[in-house]
Amino acid sequence: MKKINRREFIKNSATAAIGISLLPTSMSKASSRKKARLGFIGVGLRGTSVLGLALRRTDVSVNAVCDIVPDAVKNAQKMAREAGFKEPAGYSDGPEDYLNLLKRDDIDGVIIATPWVWHTPMAIAAMKAGKYVGVEVPAATTEQECWDLVNTSEATGMPCMIMENVCYRRDVMAILEMVRKNMFGELIHCHCGYQHDLRHIKFNPGVSFGPGSNGEAVWRTQHSIKRNGDIYPTHGVGPIAQYLNINKGNLFVSLTSTSTKSRGLHEHIVATAGEDHPHAKIKFALGDIVTTVIKCANGESIVVSHDTNLPRPYSLNFRVQGTKGLWMKDNNSIYIEGVSPSHRWEPSEDYLKKYDHPLWKKYEANATGAGHGGMDFFVLHAFIESVKRQAPTPLDVYDAAAWSVITPLSEASIAQGGAPMQFPDFTRGRWIWRQSSFAMNDDY
């Protein structure tokens, strides 16, 4: 009965506020739990990284883990034992065994860290089972999947949080503070992207991919063979969406995408294994650089880049520009009109320290040693606190849909010669009055 009441409570709250506005403090405290009881679906490289962070906490119990690789489940169970936790139940009996994990009544929320094509079906099944969902990026691969996530969350009242860790990166959050303090004035234009040489990820070892290879090469490379679009947009778009209040007073309206020719992966194969290697005959669909331009309802534009097949240093290409100045990450510089020397860049370091986000000031020690410079702590912390308090998550299903749908829309635009594609309004018009709650809570 408690489970039914909890689900009905969340569902009714979602119906009244469309699952977005945080519940009143008194209600959150009344229904809060001392511990978040978690299950992990997918305990490979990413899944065990997040699991390791969960096992550092005293307000979590990990009651079940699932993976199609039995040794991965055994390793996750060993991690739990060595951290002083009771060994979680293991599920590794084929690709559908996660459904048995979801039947458990000692799990409040699940973390999904599996190959992309499994994210949506697993998230939907988890919500239907009455579980909070924390899903790794991207949350969906097709427009229909994005709608399926939204419709399921609304129908069940269960939150679905996209686990976009870059939203919590320290410099990104400091810039968010500056944006909210109007340091850059009214925002006009932004850049972002995923610019990361992944040739060693897509082929591992050597030029191997698919069954028998290691890590993400088992599945990720196939996306480069079959698809031409921005197939990994959320690391860049997530933070920019917070700056521009997307789905909360603003909206992605349309996009156009273009793609270069594909050369990088082929040349990598030839240089590594020679022209006679069978993989040298593969025709890769994914252009080496995909450029997407997004138009927003409030008049801003965003340039999003996807660049993973060529030699280059890592960069998310952030640029935030408004009527009073701009920040550019790649040269670590800021210019504020009337403050900076006329027409000259300033180093961003002092600004980032001055406007360090309160969450980072509060939890810096907790984040020490966490993945990706500490930001993995914050995204997991936000999910766990939401589960404990039975409150909506700060990154929600509408964020998951709006950010993930960039992929299929960019594919369609490229296929049609760069034609404009309209974004669905996953909020069904509610973006006009919804307000942001991201990183505004004192605790998460």
N, C-alpha and C positions, 0 to 999 in steps of 0.2 A: 504494500500500500504506500509506503514511503516513496518508493521509486515512481509509482504512478503519480503521486501528488507532486513530486519534484518535476517530472516531465511536464505535467499540466501547468505548473506554476511558470516554468520557463516558456512554454508554448504561449500561454496567455499574455505574458509580458512581451514576447516577440510580436504577438498580434497587435498589441496596443502601441508598441513603439517600434515595430518591424525589426525586433531583435537587435537594435543598435544602441540606443541610449542606455547608459549604465543603470542598473536597478537602484532604487533609493537605498541609501546606506543602511537604514534600519532593516530593510528586507534582506539585503545581502548578508548582514551579520546574523540575522535570524536563521538563515538557511545555510550558513557556512559550515565547512568541514575542517577538522584539524589536519587531515591528510588528504592528498589527492591520490586516488587509487588508479594506477596507470597500467595500460597494456601497450606493448610495442609491436607494430606490424612492419617487418623489415628491419633486420639487425645486421646489415652489412656494414660497410665503412661509415656511412652517414648515420645509420641507426644506432650503432654502438657508440658513436661520438656523443649523440644526444643522450643515450642511455647512461653513459659515464657521468654526464652532468647531473642527471636525475639522481644517480646513486650517491652524489655528494650531499644531498639534501636530507633533512630530518623530517620534512613534511610530506614525504612521498612514500608510497609502497608500490613496488613493481610486481604485479601479480601474475603477469603472463607475457610471453614473448613468442613471436611467430616469424618464420622465414622458410622458404622452400628448400634452403640448404640446411640439413640437419646439424652440420658442424657449426654453422652460424648461431643456431639456437643454443647449442651446448656452450659455445663461447660466451654468449650473453648470460646464460645461467651461472657460469663460472664467475663472470664479472660481479654479478649480484652477490654470490656467496662470499667472494673475497672482500666485498665492501661491507659485509656484516648484515646483509639482507637475507631474508628467507628466499630459498631458490624459487624463482617464478616457474609456473607451469609452462611447458614447451609445446609448440604446435608447429609441425613440419611435415605433415602428411599431405603433400601436394598443394597446388596453387589455391585451392578453395578452403584450406584448413583455417584460414583467418576467420571464417564465418563461425567456427566453433569457439574461437577465442571471444568473439563478440557476444556469444550466448551467456557468458559468465556474468553473475550478478555482483561480483566484487571488483568491477572495473567502472570507474566514472568517466575516464577519458582515454583516448588512444592517440599515439603518435604514429603517423604513417610515413615511412621512409623507404619506399619501394621504387622500382622503375616507373617512369611518368605515366605510362598507359594504365597503371593500376590505381593511380591516385583517386580518380573520381569514383569508380565502382566501390572501392574500399571505404571511402569517405561516406558515400550514400548508405552503404550497409551499416556503418557504424552509427550514423545519425538515426537510422530506422531502429537500431537496437537501443537507442536512448543514451548514447555515449557522446561526450564532447569530442570534437575532432581537431587534431592538430596535424595538418597535412603539409608535407614539404612541397617545394616549388618545382614546376608550375602545378597549380591545383587541378588543371584540366588541359586537354589537348585539342578539343573541338568546341565550337560555339554551343552545340547542344549539351555537351557535358557541363559547360558553365551554367546553363539554365537548369540542368538537372540538380546541380549543387544548390542553387538558390531555392528552387522549388521544394527540395527535400528539407532544407533547413527551415524554411517558412512553415512547411506542413507539420514537421515534427517539433518545432521549437528548440531544436538542438543547435548550438553554435558550431560553426566550422571556421577555424582560424588557419589562415595561410601563414606558414612559419617562415616568413621573409625576414631573415636575420639582419640584412643590411639596413633595414629601417631603424635598427638599434645601434648601428655603428657610431662610435663616439663623435667623430667629426660631423657625421650626418645629423646627429641629434643636436649638436651645438649650433649648426646652421638652422635647424628647425627653431631653436630658441630665438635666433636672430630674425628669422622670418616672422615669427609671432610677435616680436617686438618692433616690427616694421623697419628694421635696419636697412633693408634693400628697397623699401617703398613698395608700391604695388608691383607684383610679379608680372613679367611680360613674356619671358622666354627661358626655357631650360634645356639642358642636354643631359643625357645619361646613356647607359648601355652596358653591355657585357662584352668586354674586350679582354680576352684571356686565351693564350695559346694552349689549346687542349689536345694537340696532336698526340702527346704522350698518354692522354686519358682515353682517346678514341682508339688508339692502337696500343695494346699492352698484353704480352710483351712484343717487342719488335713491331710488326705490322699486323698482329693478330687482333681479331675482333669476333664477336659472336660466341657461341658455345665453345668452351675450352679456354677462353681468354680470361683476363683478370679484371676485377673491378667493374667500372661502368662501361668498359669496352664490350662487355657481354651484351649490352642492349643499346647503349647511347649512340653508337656509331650508325646504327640503322636509320636513325632520324636524319643524319647527314646524307645518307644514300637516297632516301625517299622524299625528303621534304625540303622546300625552298621558302624560307621565311625567317622571321625572328623567333627561333624556337626556344629562347630562354630569356624573356624580357624582364622578369620581375625584380631581379637584383637592382637594376637601375630605376625602373618605373616605380617601385614601391615607395622609396623615399620621396621622389618627386611628387607622387600622388598625395603624400602627407603635406608637402609644402603648398600644393595648389588646392587642397581640400576636396579632392575628387570623391564623389559620392556624398559629400557633405557640404552642399552649397555650390558645387561645381561638378562638371561631368566631362568625361572623354566623349567627343562628338563624332569625329571621323579620323581616318588615317589614310595615308598613301605610303607605299613601300616600294623600294627598288632594290635590286640585287646585282652584284657584280658577277662575272664569270667565276667558275670554280677551278682553282688550280692548286691550292695549298696542300690538300690531302693527297692528291695524286703525286705531286712532286716529293712529298714526304715519303711516300711508299717507294718511289723510284730511288730516292737517295738512300733509303735504309735497306731495301731488299733487291733493287735492280728492276730494270724494265721488263724482265721476263717473269717476274712474280705474278701469279694469278690476280692478286688484288690491284695490280697496275692497270687492269682492264676495266675496273669499276668506274662507272659514270656517276659522280656525286652530284646530287641535285642541289645541295645547299651552296649558294654563292658564298665566296670568301668573306664578303662584307655586305650585310643587309642594313639598309638605312630606312628608318620609318619616321614619318613626320605626323604628329598627332595634333589635332585642333581641339581646344577645350571650349566649353559652353561660355565661359567668362572671357574668352578672347585670347588666352595664352596659347603658345605653341611649344611643342616638345620634340626634340630630335633624339631618336633612340637608335643606338648602333648595336649590331651583333657581329662580332669579329673574333672567331675562335680557331681559324684554320691556318693562320699565317704567323710567322715569327714576330713576336712583339712582347713588351712588358705588360703586366696586368694593369688594367684601368677600368673603372666604371664611368669615366668620362663626365663627371658631374660638373655642371655649370648652372648657376642660379642667378638670374639677371632680372632686375627690377628698375623702377624709375629713379632710385637713389644709388644704385651700384650693383656689384656682382661679386660672386665667389666662383673661382675655378680651381677644381681639385688638382688637375694635372700639373699646374705650376705652383700649387699651394699658395695662392694669392687671393687677395681681396682688394676691392676698390669701393670706398664709400664717399660719395660726393660731399664736399665740405668738411670731410674728416681726413681722408687720405691726401697726400701731396698731389697737387693738380696733375692729372693725366699720368699718374705713376702708380704701379702696383705696390701694395704692402704685403709682407709675409702674413699668412693667415694664422700662424701659431698663436700669437697673443690674443687674437679675437676668439679662437677656439677655446683657449683656457678661460677667458673672461666669461664666455657664454656657455661654458660646460653645462650640460643638462643636469637638472637636480637628481634624476635617477642615477646617472653615472656618479655623481658625488656621493650618493647614498650607498650604492652597491659596488663601488669600485673594487673593494677587497673581495667580495663574492665572485666578481667576474674575472679575477686574476687567474690565469691559466685556462680559462674557458676557450673554446674554439673560435677561430676567426677574430682574434684580438679582443675577446671578451663579449662580443655581441651575441654569441650563442647562448650565454647565460641569460640575457635579458629576454630573448624571444621565448625561451622555455619557461622562464620565471613568470612572464605574462600569462602564458597558457595555464600553468599550474595554479597561479593565484585566481584565475577565472574559474577553474574547476573547483577549487576549494570554496570560493564564495558563491558558486552557482550563479555567476554573473556573465553577461555577454563579453566576448573577447575583444580586445582593442583593435585587432585586425580581424575583419569579419568575412562572411561569405560573399558580400557584395564587392569587397576588395579582391577576394580570391577570383571572382568571375571577371571583373573589369580588367585586372592585370593579366590574367591568363588568356583572355580572349584575343589579346594582341597577336598571339601566334597564328591562329587560323585566319584572322582578318588580314594579317600581313601576307600569308600564303595566297589568299584570294586576290589581293591587290597586285602582287607580283605576277601571278598567273594571267591577270588581265591587263598587263602592261602598265602597272602603276595606277590603276583606277582607284578613285576614292572609295572607301568602305565605311559604312556607318556603324558606330558602336551600338549594340543593344543597350537600353537603359534597364539594367538589372534591378534598379530600385523602384521601377515603375512610377517614376515621377517624384518619389520621396526625397531625392537628392536636394530638392529645392529648400526643404526645411530641416534636414538632418544636420547634426552638428558633430564635429570631431571629438572623440574621446581619447585618441591615441596619445600616450605619454602625458596625460593630464592628471592621472591619479598619482597620489603621493607614493604609492607602493609599487605600481607596475604600469 
